[in-house]
Amino acid sequence: MKEFDYIILGGGCAGLSLAYELDIKKKLNDKTLAIVETRDEYKRDKTWSFWKVTDHNFDDCVIKSWNNFSINSELGSHEVVNKEYPYQTIDSGLFYKKVLNQLKQNKNIQFFKNTDELNLNNSFIFNSIPAKENYQTNLWQHFKGIEIETPKDIFDDEIFNLMDFDCDQRDNVHFFYTLPFAKNKALIETTWLSKMDDKTLNDYDIQLEKYIKESLKIKNYKINYQEEGAIPLFYPFNKTDKNKVNIGSAGGMTRLSTGYTFLNIQDHSKYITNNIETIQNTKAYHIGKKYAFLDNIFLNVLKKNPDKMPKIFLNMFKASSKTVIKFLSNKSNIFEDLGIILKMPKWIFIKNIF
Ligand SMILES: Cc1cc2nc3c(=O)[nH]c(=O)nc-3n(C[C@H](O)[C@H](O)[C@H](O)COP(=O)(O)OP(=O)(O)OC[C@H]3O[C@@H](n4cnc5c(N)ncnc54)[C@H](O)[C@@H]3O)c2cc1C
């Protein structure tokens, strides 16, 4: 059996972000690390976007950033401008390439396909593999996105559309999300917030084609890339142990009301790296207990009143742009929280606290 000081289970976003941070902070000069990852090859499989409210290591993997975004519903369109916190999009293919190039230079790091040859008992484990359980009573954010290219310039690439609710809702919450990377290239996603128990919602290709042709009025396009996924909007039930910390989605790094995870993973990686020498006795990292409390109320409202959500989202974005971005990126102070709470319909939210 091979022994390592640290083992990372799952070399995806969280596993590789942590390995990269440990390596660049020179925490692996005299320690060994095994990364266990099943995939055969790394290629672009996700597009990670977020408001840049804190620094991270991957500015050179950003393919586009914006200062403006819009929210649409049947009630109209609302534009938000914020120069302080740009919205950045990272191509996961560039991220994997950058991290793997860095890690292969360190002889103390080795990759494995499974744990068969590894002694897990004497190592500290960072686990990003989610437990397989039946989560059907919980909400998911599930989606499919396609990157399309058009022969003519069609998109305004200075502004992205965060949510367009002006579409078929089918008794759930549904919106389209459009990131124009260039005037002739955009990622368009159909996104549902549902329990994933209604498989009829998964006709993503039909939804995308209809939206592109009828709402965006684009007749001629080719598809360059596609991605599909489901982000759990609940905390996973992964066990922690004295020699194990869960990271990534498996470690509760997803913001429940939004699905945003990437930047929380980066903050968690820095926290672990700063405390690596005493990791067994270090307090667990949380993205903020107040957000867990507020997001649970928000999701209860969403489960019971899907039809009210477009208006609730639209109202939330009518708060100051800085406030709403900080709130959604879990960096808000109590006054900013109040600013958002006051925009919510009071009675519906109060009923859902209990
Ligand atoms: C398509 C998609 C788009 C997303 N877009 C955004 C976004 O725009 N912004 C944002 O903030 N968040 C986004 N997310 C959410 C989140 O940031 C990502 O899911 C992110 O990849 C989570 O990182 P992770 O390390 O927890 O999981 P992953 O990146 O999925 O890594 C887990 C790794 O574990 C490996 N693995 C699984 N089982 C085993 C096993 N038994 N043994 C060994 N290895 C195993 C997998 O192959 C994978 O590489 C998106 C999610 C998806 C699916």
The ligand as an SDF file (V2000), in Angstrom:
LIG
                    3D

 53 58  0  0  0  0  0  0  0  0999 V2000
  -22.2950   22.1570  -15.9000 C   0  0  0  0  0  0  0  0  0  0  0  0
  -22.0940   22.9140  -14.5990 C   0  0  0  0  0  0  0  0  0  0  0  0
  -21.9570   24.3040  -14.6250 C   0  0  0  0  0  0  0  0  0  0  0  0
  -21.7480   25.0080  -13.4290 C   0  0  0  0  0  0  0  0  0  0  0  0
  -21.6260   26.3680  -13.4780 N   0  0  0  0  0  0  0  0  0  0  0  0
  -21.3610   27.0360  -12.3480 C   0  0  0  0  0  0  0  0  0  0  0  0
  -21.1670   28.4430  -12.3810 C   0  0  0  0  0  0  0  0  0  0  0  0
  -21.3510   29.0850  -13.4280 O   0  0  0  0  0  0  0  0  0  0  0  0
  -20.8050   29.0910  -11.2470 N   0  0  0  0  0  0  0  0  0  0  0  0
  -20.6310   28.4190  -10.0710 C   0  0  0  0  0  0  0  0  0  0  0  0
  -20.2650   29.0520   -9.0710 O   0  0  0  0  0  0  0  0  0  0  0  0
  -20.8750   27.1000   -9.9930 N   0  0  0  0  0  0  0  0  0  0  0  0
  -21.2310   26.3900  -11.0970 C   0  0  0  0  0  0  0  0  0  0  0  0
  -21.4320   25.0470  -11.0260 N   0  0  0  0  0  0  0  0  0  0  0  0
  -21.4110   24.4100   -9.6970 C   0  0  0  0  0  0  0  0  0  0  0  0
  -19.9950   24.0450   -9.2050 C   0  0  0  0  0  0  0  0  0  0  0  0
  -19.1340   25.1440   -9.2590 O   0  0  0  0  0  0  0  0  0  0  0  0
  -19.3850   22.9370  -10.0080 C   0  0  0  0  0  0  0  0  0  0  0  0
  -20.2050   21.8040   -9.9440 O   0  0  0  0  0  0  0  0  0  0  0  0
  -17.9790   22.5570   -9.5290 C   0  0  0  0  0  0  0  0  0  0  0  0
  -17.4270   21.7550  -10.5210 O   0  0  0  0  0  0  0  0  0  0  0  0
  -18.0210   21.8380   -8.1970 C   0  0  0  0  0  0  0  0  0  0  0  0
  -16.7530   21.3830   -7.8810 O   0  0  0  0  0  0  0  0  0  0  0  0
  -16.5430   19.9800   -7.1650 P   0  0  0  0  0  0  0  0  0  0  0  0
  -15.0840   19.7560   -7.0950 O   0  0  0  0  0  0  0  0  0  0  0  0
  -17.3460   19.9090   -5.9400 O   0  0  0  0  0  0  0  0  0  0  0  0
  -17.1860   18.8990   -8.1600 O   0  0  0  0  0  0  0  0  0  0  0  0
  -16.5840   18.4400   -9.5570 P   0  0  0  0  0  0  0  0  0  0  0  0
  -15.9270   19.5590  -10.2480 O   0  0  0  0  0  0  0  0  0  0  0  0
  -17.6780   17.7080  -10.2310 O   0  0  0  0  0  0  0  0  0  0  0  0
  -15.4390   17.4140   -9.1290 O   0  0  0  0  0  0  0  0  0  0  0  0
  -15.7080   16.1490   -8.5880 C   0  0  0  0  0  0  0  0  0  0  0  0
  -14.6940   15.1970   -9.2480 C   0  0  0  0  0  0  0  0  0  0  0  0
  -14.8150   13.9120   -8.6260 O   0  0  0  0  0  0  0  0  0  0  0  0
  -14.6330   12.9270   -9.6280 C   0  0  0  0  0  0  0  0  0  0  0  0
  -15.2110   11.6830   -9.1110 N   0  0  0  0  0  0  0  0  0  0  0  0
  -16.5350   11.3780   -8.9780 C   0  0  0  0  0  0  0  0  0  0  0  0
  -16.6570   10.1550   -8.4090 N   0  0  0  0  0  0  0  0  0  0  0  0
  -15.4040    9.7060   -8.1720 C   0  0  0  0  0  0  0  0  0  0  0  0
  -14.8740    8.5180   -7.5780 C   0  0  0  0  0  0  0  0  0  0  0  0
  -15.6730    7.5610   -7.1080 N   0  0  0  0  0  0  0  0  0  0  0  0
  -13.5420    8.3870   -7.4700 N   0  0  0  0  0  0  0  0  0  0  0  0
  -12.7140    9.3800   -7.9270 C   0  0  0  0  0  0  0  0  0  0  0  0
  -13.1510   10.5220   -8.5030 N   0  0  0  0  0  0  0  0  0  0  0  0
  -14.4720   10.6780   -8.6150 C   0  0  0  0  0  0  0  0  0  0  0  0
  -15.3410   13.5220  -10.8480 C   0  0  0  0  0  0  0  0  0  0  0  0
  -14.8840   12.9330  -12.0540 O   0  0  0  0  0  0  0  0  0  0  0  0
  -14.9600   14.9910  -10.7390 C   0  0  0  0  0  0  0  0  0  0  0  0
  -13.7800   15.2990  -11.4590 O   0  0  0  0  0  0  0  0  0  0  0  0
  -21.6800   24.3090  -12.1900 C   0  0  0  0  0  0  0  0  0  0  0  0
  -21.9030   22.9300  -12.1800 C   0  0  0  0  0  0  0  0  0  0  0  0
  -22.1060   22.2480  -13.3570 C   0  0  0  0  0  0  0  0  0  0  0  0
  -22.3420   20.7420  -13.2880 C   0  0  0  0  0  0  0  0  0  0  0  0
  1  2  1  0
  2  3  1  0
  2 52  2  0
  3  4  2  0
  4  5  1  0
  4 50  1  0
  5  6  2  0
  6  7  1  0
  6 13  1  0
  7  8  2  0
  7  9  1  0
  9 10  1  0
 10 11  2  0
 10 12  1  0
 12 13  2  0
 13 14  1  0
 14 15  1  0
 14 50  1  0
 15 16  1  0
 16 17  1  0
 16 18  1  0
 18 19  1  0
 18 20  1  0
 20 21  1  0
 20 22  1  0
 22 23  1  0
 23 24  1  0
 24 25  2  0
 24 26  1  0
 24 27  1  0
 27 28  1  0
 28 29  2  0
 28 30  1  0
 28 31  1  0
 31 32  1  0
 32 33  1  0
 33 34  1  0
 33 48  1  0
 34 35  1  0
 35 36  1  0
 35 46  1  0
 36 37  1  0
 36 45  1  0
 37 38  2  0
 38 39  1  0
 39 40  1  0
 39 45  2  0
 40 41  1  0
 40 42  2  0
 42 43  1  0
 43 44  2  0
 44 45  1  0
 46 47  1  0
 46 48  1  0
 48 49  1  0
 50 51  2  0
 51 52  1  0
 52 53  1  0
M  END
$$$$
